[in-house]
Amino acid sequence: MLGARLARRIVPPLLLAVAVLFAVLAAVALSIADARVQEEMADTADRIAATLDRIRPERRSPNAIELPSPIVREMARLMDVDIAVDGFTTAESLQGMRVLERPLRTGECQILFSKDRISSRRADVLWPIALTGAGGLLVALILGLVIARAIARPVRHLADSVQGFARGEFQGDVGARGPGEIGALQDAFVRMVAEIRAAEDRLRESERMAALGRLAGGIAHELRNPLTAVRMAVESTEHSEARTISLAEIDRLDRTLRELLDFVRPRAPRKKATKPAELARDVATLLGPQCRHLGVELVLDVKEAEDANASWSVDPDRVKQAAINLVLNAAQAQPEGGRVTLRATAESLEVADEGPGISADLRETLFQPFVTTKTAGIGLGLAVVKQVADEHGAELVLETSPAGTMFRLRFGDPERSSRG
């Protein structure tokens, strides 16, 4: 509908403009035709007068010989005019004649042009000009209609897209990109739709996390008090093996509760200047014994960060938690042992393993909460990593292949302090 209305607004003014141009062209063409006919008449009269001057005997007395009428008649026939000279005329009537007078050496002559001949000659001159102009105007009209259609079609598609978006049916296609500002408007609409949908996704996610936070808070409250009582009871027992196993399981449950609460109730990051090399060393020291227990070698590489003397403005506790989750995931991805590399560079933290890689179908949901392929855990490790990256505006990169997987937390250009 909008495209049709736009076409109706464009086409009538275009047709009116073409009509005005055609009228102007007709007037100009008529003026040009008249001017050319006048020039031809004047040229014909001048040539006849010059010819008569050459063949007419010079009159020295009143009885001088006049031009023979047959000569005058033949000249008039050849030039398709009538001639009046020496009291003789080839015209049968002077009505409907256009007369041009030309002086001779002795006297003058009159060249008479039939108005029918003038009209015919004017038409001969006018038609090529009119046809050329009309052809040009027709081409301009066709081009105008094509341009109007080219403008109206993208606008119609855009209007349909807006209505489809309002009904929830828009799939992101606004049709062929229009010219100029129309195309820019289409691009802006597509960007707006993408931003609105992203905002809706964020809103739904925040609502889901808020509900999950309330649920997790209630569960944690209900479980922590019994866990505390169980711990106190276990610590009072004398059987060392049962006591050790029970305390380890209680600690695991407590860590799971803390992890859940940290995820659903994130706090604002408390940023401060942090040396990435020192942060990586702390993680390696903390997880070294656990990796050895799993039969995995933990390799620490902080040379580049130390050489650059890099310093980041981050929340060290949150970044350390992300690094711990990545290292533990990497270690657990190698059930038969292997190597995990924790590398700190001037701009990023990297954790690489030698495991079997991550399947393509799992990559789509890898960073979503409660997604896991392990029999233990609740699937919040990588979700926390993604959360930490978002909190710090960091780039989280995944590179995986059958030869292993690498996660990179890139914090951008760091603040480099001078060495020494």
N, C-alpha and C positions, 0 to 999 in steps of 0.2 A: 504493500500500500504506500509506504513512504517513498519507495523508488518510483512508483507511478506518479505520485504527486510531484516529486522532484522533476520528473520528465515533463509533466504538464507545465511546470513553471519555467523550464528551460526552452522547450521547443517553440511555443508561440512567440516569445520575444526574438528567438532566432529567425523564425519565418518572417516576422515583421522587419527585422534588420535586412534580410535578404531582399524583401520586396522594395524597401527604400533604396537599397543599393542598386537594384535593377532599374528603378525609376531614374536614379541619378545617372546610371550608365546609359540608359536610353537617351536622356537629354544631352549627355556629353557626345554620344555617338551621332545624334542628329546634328549637333553643332559642328562636329568634325566633318560630317558628310556635306553640309552646306558650304563649309569653307573650302573643301576640295572641289566641289562643283563650281563655285565662284572662280577658283584658280584656273580650272580647266576652261571655263568660258572666256576668261580674260586672256588666257594663252591662245585659244583658238582665234579670238578677235584680233590679237596682235599679229598672228601669223597671216591671217587673211589681209589685213591692212598692209603688211610688209610686201606680200605678193602682189597686191594691186598697185602699189607704188612702183614695183619693178616693171610690170607689164603695161601700165597705163602711160600713154604718151604725155609728155609735159605740155600743159596747156599754156601757149604763148599768146593766144588770141581767143576772143569769144567763140570763134568758129573752129576751135581745135577739135580734132577727132576724139570722140568719146570711146570708152571701152566697149567692145562688141558684147552684146547681150548674151550670145552663146557661151562666151568665155566665163562671164559672170555666173550663168546658170550652171555650167559644169563645175565651177569652183564651189558653188553653193551645194550642189549635189554631193560632191566629194566630202565636203566638211559637214554635211547634214545640218545646214543652217540656211537662212535666207539672207540675201545681201541687197542693200539699197544703196546705189551709187549713180551719180550723174543723171539723177531724175528717173532712174530705172530701178525696179525692185523685182525680186523673184518671188516675193510673198503674194499670195492671193488675198490675204486679209491680215491686218495688223492685230486682230483680236487674239488674245491668248499668247502674245509674244513678249519676250524679254529682250529689250533693245540695248546694245552697247555701241557707243559711238567711238570711232577712231579717226584721228586726223590723217589726211593724205598731204602730199606736197602741194597739191592744189585742190582744196576742198576737203571733204570728209566723206566717210562711208559709215553706214549703219549695219551692224551685224545683228540679225534677229534670231533669237533662240526660242523654239517652241517650249511652252511650259510643260507639255507632256514629256518632251525629251529631258527637260530639267528634272522632272519628277522621276523618270526612269533612271536617269544617271545617279540621282541622289539615292535611289533604292539600291542600285548596283554598288555604290560605295558604302551604304549603311549596313547592308546585310552581313558582309564578313565581320564588320566590327561588332554588330549586335550578336551574331552567332558566337563569336569568340568570347564576348563578355558574358552571354547567357551560359555558355559552357563553363566558364570560370565560376560563375555564381552557382551553377548546379553542383560543381565539384565542391565548392565551399559549403553548400547546403548539406551535401552528403557527409562531408567531413564533420560538419557541426553536429549532425544527427548521430554520427558514430561516436563523437566525443561526448555528447549528451548521454548516449547509452552507456559509454564506458564509465561515466561518472555515476549515473543512476544505478547501474548494476551493483557495484561495490557498496553503495549506500543501502540498497535494498538487502543485500546479504548481511550487512552490518546490523540493520534494523531487525532482520530475522534472528540474527545471533543474539542480540540484546533481549528480544522477546523469549528466545529459547533459554537463555540464561536465567531470566526471571521465572520461567517454569521449571528450571532445573534440568533442562534437556540439552544444554549447550555442550558440545564435545570438543571445543577448541578450534573449530574450523570456521573462518569467516569468509571463505571463498577466495577468489583471485584477488591479489593485492591491487588496490586502486592506485591511481596516479597521485603524486604530490601529497597534499594535506590529507586526502582521503586515506591513502595508505598509512600515513603517520597516525591517523585516528584509529585505523584498524589495529595497528601495532600497539597503541596505547590501551585499547580495549582488551586485547589478549593479555597484556601485562597486568591490567587491572584485575581481570578474571583470575589469573594465576595467583596474584597477591591475596585476593579475597579467599580463594580456596586454601591457600597456605595459612591464612589467618584462621579460617574455620577449622583446619586440621589442628593448629596449635591450640585453639580454644577447646576442641574436643579432647585433645591430649591433656590439657591442664585440668579439665573437669574430671577426666578419668583418673588422673594422678591425685587430685584432691580427694575423690571418693576412696581411692586405694590408700591414701594416707590416713584417712579416718579409720578405715578397716585395719590397717597395719598397726596404728596406734593402739586400737582396742586389743588386738591380738597380743602385741608386745606387753601391754599392761597386764593382761591375763596370764601370760606365760612367765614373765620375769620373776614374779613373787614365788611361784612354785619352783622355778629353777633355783632360786636362791636357797629355798628350804632344802631342796634335794642336794645341792652342793654342800651345805652345812652337814647334812646327814652322812653324805659320802665321805667327807673329810674326817669324820669321827670313826670311820670303820678302820679295821686293822689289816684286812686282806689287801696287800699292796697291789696285786695285779688287777683285781676288780676295781679298786679305788682309782688306779691310773686310767683304766678304760672309761670309767664313769665320768671322771673329771674331764677327760679329753672330749667326750661326747657332749658334756654340758657346755664346754667352751665353744664347741662347734655350733651348738644351738644358739648360744649367746652371740657369736659372730654373725650368724644368719639373721638374727633379729636386728642387730646393729646395722647390718648392710641394708636390710629392708627399710629401716627407719631413715637411714641416710639418703636412700634413693627417693622415697616418697615425700620426705620433708627436707629438701635441700636447703642449705643456708647460703647466704650470699658469700662469695669467696672473699677471704681476708688476704688481700694481695700484699706482698712485700718483696723486696729484692731477694732473689734466691739464685744460688749458684747451681746450675744443672748438674755439674760434675759431683758436687756434694750430695745432691738429692739422689742421683743414681747410686752412689756408694752406699747411702743409707738403705736403699731398697735391696741392693745386693747383699749387704751384711745381714739384713733381716731374713731374706729368703734363701740364703746360701744353704743352711742346714736342711731346709725342707726340700730343696732341689736335689741335694745329695741323697736324701732319703728316697726320692722318687727315681734315683739312678740317672739324673740329668745333670750335665755340666753347665753351670751358669758362668758365662764369660762377660766380664765388664770392660767396656771400652769408653773411656772419657777423655782421651787424649785431645781430640779436636776442641771440645768444650774448654779444657784447661788451657790449650794454646791460645784460644781466643779470649780467655778470661771472661767468658760470657756471664751475664746476669739477667735473669728474667723477673718481671713483675708479675708474680703468680701467687696463688694460695699454695704453699708447699705441702700442706697436709692433703689437700684434695688431689694435687698432681701426683703426690706419692701414692695415694690410694689407687689412682688410675694405673700407675706403673706397676704396682703390686698385682692388680687384677690381670694385667697383660702378661706379666711374667708367669703367674700361676697358671693361666690358661695355656700359655705356650708349653710349660713343663708338663701339664696334664695331657697335652695333645700328642705326647711322645711316650706311649706306654712301654716301649722297649728301650727307653733311654735315648740319649742324644745330646744335643747342645742347644742352649738358649743364649742368645746374645742380647745384652742390654747395652745400648749405645746412647751416649749423650753427645750431641753436636752443639754448635753455636746457636742453632735455631730449633732443634727438635729432640724428642726422646723417641728411640726406636727399639722395638722388641721383635726379634726374629727367631724362628724355630726351624727345625728340620723335619717337621711332621708331614703328614700326607696332604696337607692343604685343605681348603674349605670348598665344599661343593657349590656349584652355581645356584642351586635352589635355596641353599641356606644363607647365601650372601644377602638376599633380599630382606631377610628378617633378623640378621645377625645382631644388630644393635637394639632390637626391641626388647623390652623387659620380659622376663619369664620364658625366654627362648633358650633352650640348651639341648645339647646332645649327650650330656653326661648323666650318669645315674645319680650322682650326688650334686647338691646345690640347687638353687632355685632360678638360675639363669639371669642374674642381675649384674654379673661382672662386667661384661662389655657394655651393658646399658649405662652403668656408672661411668665407664670410660667416655662414652658419647656425651653424657651429661656434663662431665668435667670439661670436655672440649668445648661444648656450647657455652658454658659459663665463662670461659676465658677467650672466646672468639677464636679458638684454635682450629686448625685443619686436621681432621682425622683421616688418614690414608690407609687403605688396605691393599696389599699386594700378595697374591697367593698363587701357588702352583703346586704340582705334585712333589716338588723338591722342598717345599716349606712355605711358611707364611710370615709376613712382616707387617706390623702395625707401626704407624708413625704419627706421633702427636707433634704437629708443627705449630709453634707459637709465633711465627713471623720473625721479623728482624728484632734481635734482642738488643738490650742495652749493654754495650761492651764497655767495661771499665778498663782504664789504662793499667798496663802491667807495671809491676814494681811497687 
